[in-house]
């Protein structure tokens, strides 16, 4: 959904039929995934040797996936055909032709990933080109040339792409890995040589040293080459979405990631300071707001003014262009982020903060006065209980709950105490819970950040809590989650 918000053209969801998790994902996607901008894509391989495409089980899973587009990976390196597929070069071509034409006949659009293409081209140019020709003849929409081992350099790669385009009428794409540190540069070189389809991952995630970072490629194309790739103004959401995805994947963002790293437009006092005051462009290659980032005079975790204004607009909270109010929010977010909070993947907590700053008080339905959790191991079983005292609607309520862990028990106790006063809470469900250690040097004594995702069946929202104690951090996130849930249900705060 974050990728769709960014506005990319295609989102590859995995390999249905290859493992239970991907199969379940596609089954759920059919019912639950509604995309505004992107087209959903299934990934898989060409049929097995000496089997008809219509009879191949994994091709059947792609056919039944519900995805309107399928990316098929095929061998383009003759040695791989011999050693990995253990079949003839002619049969590999027939596997490509049969698989592509079968899926197209079944109503799906097909992309072909020519795996190890550049190694294959070096080893046997004629055969690598034949793979491209056969796939295009069979009806593949695009043939993506894959630098699977990531060993190419931009000047060499662009020459190969140019040669393939000269020798073929096929539409070409590019798929680069970053083993030489050139995934983005190689992708840009391929585009300059005539490729019109680019594959990559957000933030460059991927095996080994990663894949081409789509954020950087898109920003380069839009800002440096004036080629509109995303919906108009969508690039201004890049910073927020990049960091939100980092929280979802639980992979720390790189401060030095181009365009969207927190240090991408950071400047230390000294040599740059006076020049920056006169004109920021003297030490910045782009306006940070173009990607939703912000200039920083010191390297810090602060959220920029541009990001806060963009996010508040998206959440439907009108700050009215009030510079004093926005500045106050920036200062508060900066202070909270210095303590470990993050709002990039905690929209609901951020929205509550906005309402508090706008109204001068926090939206409140209840306060947590006291809590106690216990975990006991007895006769091979583990029992976790929580006792919580809350004040709501002028009443002090003590409630208890048990669960498979202290947070689950706390959540149940809290709901048990509030359900009579707020029956709307019955529809809320905790759908995800994530803990990150923020100061690894302190080990188990470190500050912890907890992110909680909650659903009411109609939408989902995320909240954050930070504390030295993981239960206390969880309590903060849960309090925000229930408060926001009640606001969504139309309840007026006390």
C-alpha distance (Angstrom), angle and dihedral (degrees) to the residues before:
residue distance angle dihedral
X1 . . .
X2 3.82 . .
X3 3.80 90.0 .
X4 3.79 88.9 49.5
X5 3.82 90.4 50.3
X6 3.80 88.4 54.0
X7 3.80 88.0 54.6
X8 3.81 104.2 -122.9
X9 3.79 115.7 167.5
X10 3.81 101.2 -126.6
X11 3.80 135.0 18.0
X12 3.78 118.1 -160.2
X13 3.78 108.6 -148.1
X14 3.78 103.8 -169.2
X15 3.80 137.8 -94.0
X16 3.83 113.7 -47.9
X17 3.78 111.8 -149.6
X18 3.79 94.6 18.9
X19 3.82 95.9 92.3
X20 3.83 137.1 -2.6
X21 3.82 94.9 -106.9
X22 3.82 95.9 54.3
X23 3.80 91.0 42.8
X24 3.81 91.0 52.7
X25 3.81 90.5 46.1
X26 3.80 92.2 57.0
X27 3.80 92.0 44.9
X28 3.81 89.9 53.7
X29 3.81 93.1 41.5
X30 3.81 89.8 60.0
X31 3.81 89.4 60.6
X32 3.80 104.9 27.3
X33 3.81 110.6 28.4
X34 3.79 116.3 89.2
X35 3.81 113.5 174.4
X36 3.80 123.3 -160.8
X37 3.80 100.1 -170.9
X38 3.79 112.2 5.8
X39 3.80 134.1 70.6
X40 3.80 116.0 -129.4
X41 3.82 115.9 -121.6
X42 3.81 132.8 -164.1
X43 3.80 120.2 -150.8
X44 3.79 127.1 -146.0
X45 3.78 146.0 128.8
X46 3.77 134.6 -90.4
X47 3.79 115.9 -92.2
X48 3.78 121.0 -73.8
X49 3.80 119.6 -91.9
X50 3.80 115.7 -80.2
X51 3.81 94.9 7.1
X52 3.79 125.1 110.1
X53 3.80 114.0 -112.9
X54 3.81 91.1 -125.9
X55 3.82 89.5 57.5
X56 3.82 98.6 44.7
X57 3.82 111.2 112.2
X58 3.80 97.1 -150.1
X59 3.80 92.5 46.7
X60 3.80 86.2 51.1
X61 3.81 89.4 55.9
X62 3.82 89.5 52.6
X63 3.79 90.1 47.9
X64 3.81 91.2 51.3
X65 3.81 96.4 40.6
X66 3.79 95.2 97.5
X67 3.82 90.1 -127.2
X68 3.83 112.6 135.0
X69 3.82 90.4 -149.2
X70 3.81 130.2 45.7
X71 3.80 126.5 -164.2
X72 3.80 110.3 -152.9
X73 3.78 119.2 -162.8
X74 3.81 114.8 -145.3
X75 3.78 134.6 177.7
X76 3.80 114.5 -102.5
X77 3.82 96.4 168.5
X78 3.81 112.9 84.3
X79 3.83 93.2 -148.0
X80 3.81 89.8 56.2
X81 3.80 90.1 51.9
X82 3.81 89.6 53.2
X83 3.80 99.4 39.9
X84 3.82 105.8 28.3
X85 3.81 104.4 28.7
X86 3.80 92.7 30.4
X87 3.78 91.9 -148.3
X88 3.79 138.4 108.1
X89 3.79 125.2 -80.1
X90 3.80 90.4 -118.3
X91 3.80 92.5 51.4
X92 3.82 90.6 51.4
X93 3.82 88.9 55.2
X94 3.80 89.8 48.6
X95 3.82 89.9 50.0
X96 3.81 88.8 55.3
X97 3.80 94.5 45.9
X98 3.81 94.5 45.4
X99 3.84 95.9 45.0
X100 3.81 95.9 46.6
X101 3.80 95.5 45.4
X102 3.82 92.5 45.0
X103 3.83 94.9 54.3
X104 3.80 91.8 44.2
X105 3.79 89.6 51.2
X106 3.80 87.6 52.7
X107 3.82 90.1 56.3
X108 3.81 103.0 -97.7
X109 3.78 129.1 125.3
X110 3.82 112.8 -126.1
X111 3.79 133.3 -147.9
X112 3.80 118.1 -173.6
X113 3.80 122.6 -145.6
X114 3.81 107.3 -153.8
X115 3.80 97.3 -150.8
X116 3.83 119.3 -145.0
X117 3.80 87.1 1.7
X118 3.81 97.7 156.6
X119 3.81 93.8 47.8
X120 3.79 88.2 46.9
X121 3.80 91.4 48.8
X122 3.80 91.0 54.0
X123 3.79 92.3 47.7
X124 3.81 100.0 40.4
X125 3.79 114.6 1.4
X126 3.79 94.8 179.6
X127 3.80 93.6 55.2
X128 3.82 94.6 45.3
X129 3.80 89.1 52.2
X130 3.81 90.1 47.8
X131 3.82 89.4 56.8
X132 3.82 89.2 55.4
X133 3.82 92.7 46.1
X134 3.81 94.9 48.9
X135 3.81 93.5 47.1
X136 3.81 91.8 49.6
X137 3.81 92.1 46.5
X138 3.80 90.5 50.9
X139 3.80 89.0 56.4
X140 3.82 105.7 -97.0
X141 3.79 108.6 162.9
X142 3.78 93.7 -143.3
X143 3.79 136.2 0.8
X144 3.79 111.8 -143.5
X145 3.79 113.7 -151.8
X146 3.80 105.7 -140.7
X147 3.79 125.0 -149.2
X148 3.79 87.0 -162.1
X149 3.81 96.2 170.4
X150 3.81 91.8 42.3
X151 3.79 93.4 -132.2
X152 3.81 101.1 127.9
X153 3.81 128.8 108.1
X154 3.83 122.9 -145.4
X155 3.83 99.1 -110.4
X156 3.82 92.9 49.2
X157 3.79 94.0 43.1
X158 3.81 95.0 50.2
X159 3.81 90.4 52.4
X160 3.81 91.2 53.7
X161 3.82 92.8 47.4
X162 3.81 90.1 49.5
X163 3.82 90.8 49.6
X164 3.82 92.8 49.5
X165 3.80 91.5 49.4
X166 3.80 90.1 49.1
X167 3.82 91.9 49.7
X168 3.81 96.1 41.9
X169 3.78 141.2 41.7
X170 3.81 91.3 -145.5
X171 3.78 123.2 123.2
X172 3.81 106.4 -115.6
X173 3.77 133.7 -147.3
X174 3.80 131.8 -175.3
X175 3.80 131.5 -131.5
X176 3.82 115.6 -176.2
X177 3.78 136.0 -176.6
X178 3.79 121.7 -155.9
X179 3.80 104.1 -127.1
X180 3.82 92.5 123.3
X181 3.82 91.8 38.4
X182 3.80 87.7 -110.0
X183 3.82 104.8 103.2
X184 3.80 93.6 115.7
X185 3.82 93.6 39.1
X186 3.81 90.9 47.8
X187 3.81 90.9 49.9
X188 3.81 91.0 50.1
X189 3.82 90.3 47.7
X190 3.81 90.8 51.5
X191 3.81 90.9 50.6
X192 3.80 90.7 49.5
X193 3.82 88.1 51.5
X194 3.81 91.6 52.6
X195 3.81 110.2 -83.8
X196 3.82 111.2 142.7
X197 3.82 101.7 -174.1
X198 3.81 124.0 62.7
X199 3.79 127.5 -167.9
X200 3.79 122.7 -162.5
X201 3.78 144.5 122.8
X202 3.77 132.7 -100.6
X203 3.82 109.3 -96.7
X204 3.82 88.9 3.9
X205 3.82 95.3 -82.1
X206 3.80 114.9 173.1
X207 3.76 147.0 109.6
X208 3.81 121.5 -54.5
X209 3.83 106.6 -4.3
X210 3.80 93.9 -9.3
X211 3.79 139.5 -108.8
X212 3.79 130.7 -76.3
X213 3.81 109.7 -62.8
X214 3.80 107.7 -118.8
X215 3.81 93.3 -160.7
X216 3.80 91.7 60.3
X217 3.81 94.4 42.3
X218 3.81 93.2 49.6
X219 3.81 92.8 46.4
X220 3.81 90.5 48.7
X221 3.80 91.8 50.5
X222 3.80 95.7 45.9
X223 3.81 100.2 38.3
X224 3.80 102.3 31.1
X225 3.81 102.5 29.0
X226 3.83 99.2 29.9
X227 3.81 90.3 -129.8
X228 3.80 112.1 145.0
X229 3.82 106.7 -134.8
X230 3.81 103.2 157.7
X231 3.81 131.0 42.3
X232 3.81 111.0 -74.7
X233 3.85 113.1 -69.5
X234 3.84 92.1 0.1
X235 3.81 90.5 118.3
X236 3.81 87.8 69.6
X237 3.82 86.5 70.3
X238 3.82 93.1 56.9
X239 3.82 96.6 98.4
X240 3.80 94.0 50.0
X241 3.81 94.9 44.4
X242 3.81 94.4 45.0
X243 3.80 91.0 54.7
X244 3.80 94.1 41.0
X245 3.81 90.1 54.9
X246 3.81 89.6 47.8
X247 3.81 88.3 58.1
X248 3.82 93.1 45.9
X249 3.81 91.2 51.6
X250 3.82 91.5 39.6
X251 3.81 90.2 -130.6
X252 3.79 113.4 134.8
X253 3.79 114.1 -116.8
X254 3.78 117.5 -113.7
X255 3.80 109.6 -115.7
X256 3.80 88.2 -149.1
X257 3.78 98.3 50.7
X258 3.82 108.1 132.7
X259 3.80 115.7 -99.5
X260 3.83 97.6 -8.9
X261 3.80 105.0 44.5
X262 3.80 114.0 109.9
X263 3.81 87.4 -119.4
X264 3.82 95.5 45.1
X265 3.82 91.0 101.0
X266 3.80 99.1 19.9
X267 3.80 122.3 130.1
X268 3.78 130.5 -171.7
X269 3.79 121.5 -138.6
X270 3.77 114.2 -98.6
X271 3.79 126.3 52.9
X272 3.83 94.8 15.6
X273 3.79 98.6 40.5
X274 3.80 101.6 82.9
X275 3.81 92.8 41.9
X276 3.81 92.0 49.9
X277 3.81 90.7 52.3
X278 3.80 90.5 54.4
X279 3.81 96.6 43.9
X280 3.84 125.4 -13.8
X281 3.81 90.7 -152.6
X282 3.81 89.4 69.9
X283 3.82 88.9 77.2
X284 3.83 101.5 20.5
X285 3.79 126.6 75.5
X286 3.85 92.8 -156.0
X287 3.78 140.2 13.1
X288 3.85 104.3 -90.9
X289 3.81 90.4 -140.9
X290 3.81 89.2 66.1
X291 3.83 87.4 77.0
X292 3.82 97.0 28.1
X293 3.80 93.3 -101.2
X294 3.81 127.6 122.2
X295 3.79 138.2 -135.9
X296 3.78 114.1 -106.7
X297 3.76 125.9 -164.2
X298 3.79 89.0 -159.4
X299 3.77 128.9 34.1
X300 3.82 104.2 -106.3
X301 3.78 143.0 135.1
X302 3.81 93.4 -106.3
X303 3.78 120.0 138.1
X304 3.80 111.3 -123.4
X305 3.80 127.2 -119.7
X306 3.82 90.4 -115.8
X307 3.81 92.8 53.7
X308 3.81 92.4 48.3
X309 3.79 93.6 49.1
X310 3.81 92.2 47.1
X311 3.79 93.0 46.6
X312 3.81 94.1 47.2
X313 3.81 89.7 51.7
X314 3.79 90.6 50.9
X315 3.82 90.8 50.0
X316 3.80 90.7 50.7
X317 3.81 94.6 -115.1
X318 3.81 110.3 136.8
X319 3.81 112.3 -146.0
X320 3.80 89.1 -179.4
X321 3.79 93.0 -135.8
X322 3.82 87.7 -76.1
X323 3.81 101.3 165.1
X324 3.80 93.1 -166.2
X325 3.81 91.6 52.0
X326 3.81 92.9 45.4
X327 3.79 90.7 47.6
X328 3.81 90.0 50.8
X329 3.81 90.7 51.5
X330 3.82 91.2 47.5
X331 3.82 90.3 51.7
X332 3.78 92.2 47.8
X333 3.80 94.0 47.2
X334 3.81 89.2 47.5
X335 3.81 90.8 53.0
X336 3.81 92.9 46.0
X337 3.82 93.2 46.1
X338 3.80 89.1 52.5
X339 3.83 85.6 60.9
X340 3.81 92.3 50.8
X341 3.81 104.5 -90.9
X342 3.78 119.5 137.5
X343 3.77 125.8 -169.6
X344 3.80 100.0 -177.1
X345 3.82 90.4 92.9
X346 3.82 97.7 23.4
X347 3.78 103.4 72.6
X348 3.79 95.5 160.4
X349 3.82 94.7 53.1
X350 3.79 89.1 48.7
X351 3.81 92.2 49.4
X352 3.82 90.3 50.8
X353 3.81 88.4 51.6
X354 3.83 90.2 51.4
X355 3.83 91.6 50.9
X356 3.80 90.2 48.4
X357 3.81 92.6 52.3
X358 3.81 92.2 44.7
X359 3.82 95.8 48.1
X360 3.78 98.5 31.5
X361 3.80 91.6 -122.5
X362 3.77 137.0 65.3
X363 3.84 119.4 -103.8
X364 3.82 102.0 -109.2
X365 3.79 134.7 -176.8
X366 3.81 97.7 162.2
X367 3.79 142.7 -2.6
X368 3.79 126.4 -136.2
X369 3.81 107.8 -132.0
X370 3.79 102.9 173.2
X371 3.78 140.0 -3.1
X372 3.79 138.7 -178.3
X373 3.81 128.6 -172.5
X374 3.79 127.3 -170.3
X375 3.78 131.9 -173.0
X376 3.80 119.0 -166.0
X377 3.79 130.8 -177.4
X378 3.76 111.9 -153.5
X379 3.80 129.8 165.1
X380 3.78 93.7 -18.0
X381 3.79 96.9 -48.6
X382 3.80 129.0 98.8
X383 3.80 119.5 -140.1
X384 3.81 121.0 -168.3
X385 3.80 122.7 -170.6
X386 3.80 135.6 177.3
X387 3.79 132.1 -162.2
X388 3.81 118.0 -164.3
X389 3.81 132.1 -176.6
X390 3.79 116.0 -157.7
X391 3.79 138.4 172.6
X392 3.80 116.6 -139.5
X393 3.80 131.7 160.4
X394 3.81 89.1 -4.0
X395 3.81 93.8 -54.9
X396 3.79 128.8 113.9
X397 3.80 109.7 -138.7
X398 3.79 128.9 -173.1
X399 3.78 114.9 -161.3
X400 3.79 138.1 169.0
X401 3.77 139.0 -157.7
X402 3.78 142.1 173.4
X403 3.78 130.1 -143.6
X404 3.78 147.4 153.2
X405 3.81 90.0 -78.0
X406 3.81 140.0 4.9
X407 3.83 94.4 -90.4
X408 3.80 92.9 49.1
X409 3.82 89.6 47.9
X410 3.82 91.4 47.4
X411 3.81 91.0 50.2
X412 3.81 92.1 50.5
X413 3.80 92.8 47.3
X414 3.80 91.8 49.9
X415 3.80 92.4 50.5
X416 3.80 91.9 44.9
X417 3.80 90.0 57.5
X418 3.80 95.8 44.4
X419 3.82 103.3 38.0
X420 3.81 95.0 85.9
X421 3.82 91.5 53.6
X422 3.81 96.4 35.7
X423 3.82 110.3 28.9
X424 3.82 88.1 172.2
X425 3.81 87.4 79.1
X426 3.81 89.8 73.9
X427 3.82 90.7 80.0
X428 3.81 94.4 52.4
X429 3.78 117.6 100.9
X430 3.81 130.0 -173.8
X431 3.81 102.4 -128.6
X432 3.80 103.4 172.7
X433 3.79 138.8 14.5
X434 3.79 124.9 -171.0
X435 3.81 132.6 179.7
X436 3.80 126.1 -164.4
X437 3.80 126.5 -173.4
X438 3.80 107.1 -135.7
X439 3.80 101.6 -170.4
X440 3.78 108.3 39.8
X441 3.80 92.9 178.0
X442 3.79 88.7 69.9
X443 3.80 94.2 53.3
X444 3.79 112.8 -163.5
X445 3.83 89.8 -1.3
X446 3.79 92.1 62.5
X447 3.80 128.1 118.8
X448 3.80 110.9 -95.3
X449 3.79 129.6 -150.1
X450 3.79 118.2 -153.1
X451 3.80 123.4 -162.1
X452 3.80 118.4 -167.0
X453 3.80 125.9 -169.3
X454 3.80 118.7 -157.9
X455 3.80 133.2 -174.9
X456 3.80 134.7 -163.0
X457 3.80 93.1 -169.1
X458 3.80 91.6 -99.4
X459 3.79 100.4 61.2
X460 3.79 144.4 -8.8
X461 3.79 132.7 -124.6
X462 3.79 136.3 -176.4
X463 3.80 131.2 -138.9
X464 3.79 134.5 -173.9
X465 3.80 138.2 -145.3
X466 3.82 130.1 -178.3
X467 3.80 128.6 -165.5
X468 3.80 142.4 129.5
X469 3.82 85.9 -108.4
X470 3.81 115.5 64.9
X471 3.83 93.0 -148.8
X472 3.82 91.4 51.9
X473 3.81 90.2 49.0
X474 3.80 89.3 49.2
X475 3.82 90.9 49.7
X476 3.83 90.0 55.2
X477 3.80 92.1 50.1
X478 3.82 92.6 45.6
X479 3.82 92.5 48.6
X480 3.81 89.7 53.0
X481 3.82 90.9 45.5
X482 3.82 94.4 54.3
X483 3.81 93.3 41.1
X484 3.79 91.8 52.2
X485 3.81 90.6 44.3
X486 3.80 91.4 55.5
X487 3.81 90.7 48.9
X488 3.82 88.7 52.6
X489 3.80 89.0 52.0
X490 3.82 89.7 57.2
X491 3.81 98.4 -105.5
X492 3.81 117.3 150.9
X493 3.82 114.2 -130.3
X494 3.81 119.7 -113.3
